[in-house]
Amino acid sequence: MIVEESPGRLAEWVRADVREARTALSRARLLHGEASPAYQRAAICWGHRQAVLDEVAARRGVASKDVDLMNTPALQLLAAVRKVRFDVAAADRESEFLAATAFLDIPSSGTG
């Protein structure tokens, strides 16, 4: 049975995913160095999350560094993730980002 999640709950998952990707990149840099395969994988993952931040920034008319995900409306954040998912899917159907954001493939109330 599929339980529909609210846009707010889905947005919280996205926010947590962005935080985890940022932490993983920092950790890989500190533990393994930027030339390591672990860092390269983390950088690819972070790149997709950075694309989400860039999309939110473009929608809000601010710089990416000024995006505050906690104050970004859920529907706006989910729309940004869906846009990035579409762009990533066009380039790489096996992307980790598609798997990490697969919950957006499930219809939810208030989105669509």
C-alpha positions as CSV (number, residue, x, y, z in Angstrom):
1,M,0.0,0.0,0.0
2,I,1.4,3.4,-1.0
3,V,0.9,6.2,1.5
4,E,0.8,9.6,0.0
5,E,3.1,12.1,1.7
6,S,2.4,15.7,2.2
7,P,4.5,18.2,0.2
8,G,6.0,19.4,3.6
9,R,7.2,15.9,4.5
10,L,8.7,15.4,1.0
11,A,10.4,18.8,1.3
12,E,11.9,17.7,4.6
13,W,13.3,14.6,3.0
14,V,14.9,16.8,0.3
15,R,16.4,19.2,2.9
16,A,17.9,16.2,4.8
17,D,19.3,14.8,1.6
18,V,21.0,18.1,0.8
19,R,22.5,18.3,4.3
20,E,23.7,14.7,4.1
21,A,25.3,15.2,0.6
22,R,27.1,18.3,1.8
23,T,28.4,16.5,4.9
24,A,29.5,13.5,2.8
25,L,31.5,15.8,0.4
26,S,33.2,17.4,3.4
27,R,34.0,14.1,5.0
28,A,35.3,12.6,1.8
29,R,37.6,15.6,1.3
30,L,39.0,15.4,4.8
31,L,39.4,11.6,5.0
32,H,40.5,10.8,1.5
33,G,41.5,14.0,-0.4
34,E,40.0,15.5,-3.5
35,A,41.8,13.0,-5.9
36,S,40.1,10.0,-4.3
37,P,37.3,8.0,-5.8
38,A,35.3,8.5,-2.6
39,Y,35.5,12.3,-3.0
40,Q,34.7,12.1,-6.7
41,R,31.5,10.1,-6.0
42,A,30.6,12.5,-3.3
43,A,31.2,15.5,-5.6
44,I,28.9,14.0,-8.2
45,C,26.2,13.5,-5.6
46,W,26.7,17.0,-4.3
47,G,26.6,18.5,-7.8
48,H,23.0,17.3,-8.2
49,R,22.0,18.8,-4.9
50,Q,23.8,22.0,-5.9
51,A,21.7,22.0,-9.1
52,V,18.6,22.0,-6.9
53,L,19.9,25.0,-4.9
54,D,20.7,26.8,-8.2
55,E,17.2,26.1,-9.4
56,V,15.6,27.4,-6.2
57,A,17.8,30.4,-6.4
58,A,16.8,31.1,-10.0
59,R,13.1,30.8,-9.0
60,R,13.5,33.2,-6.1
61,G,15.8,35.6,-7.9
62,V,18.7,35.3,-5.4
63,A,22.2,33.9,-5.5
64,S,22.6,30.2,-4.8
65,K,24.7,30.9,-1.7
66,D,21.7,32.9,-0.3
67,V,19.2,30.1,-0.6
68,D,17.8,29.1,2.8
69,L,16.1,25.7,2.3
70,M,14.4,25.9,5.7
71,N,12.5,28.9,4.5
72,T,11.9,27.7,1.0
73,P,8.2,26.8,0.4
74,A,7.8,23.0,0.1
75,L,6.1,23.2,-3.3
76,Q,8.8,25.5,-4.7
77,L,11.5,23.1,-3.4
78,L,9.8,20.1,-4.8
79,A,9.4,21.8,-8.2
80,A,13.1,22.5,-8.3
81,V,13.9,18.9,-7.5
82,R,11.6,17.7,-10.2
83,K,13.2,20.0,-12.7
84,V,16.7,18.8,-11.8
85,R,15.4,15.1,-11.9
86,F,14.2,15.7,-15.4
87,D,17.5,17.2,-16.5
88,V,19.5,14.4,-14.9
89,A,17.3,11.7,-16.3
90,A,17.9,13.1,-19.8
91,A,21.6,12.7,-19.3
92,D,22.0,9.7,-17.0
93,R,19.2,7.2,-16.4
94,E,21.3,5.4,-13.8
95,S,22.1,8.4,-11.7
96,E,22.2,8.1,-7.9
97,F,20.2,11.3,-7.7
98,L,17.3,9.7,-9.5
99,A,17.4,6.9,-7.0
100,A,17.7,9.2,-4.0
101,T,14.7,11.3,-5.1
102,A,12.6,8.4,-6.4
103,F,9.9,9.3,-3.8
104,L,8.9,12.1,-6.1
105,D,7.7,9.6,-8.6
106,I,4.8,8.8,-6.2
107,P,1.9,11.2,-6.6
108,S,1.4,13.3,-3.5
109,S,-1.5,15.5,-2.5
110,G,-1.0,19.1,-3.5
111,T,1.8,18.5,-6.0
112,G,1.5,17.8,-9.7
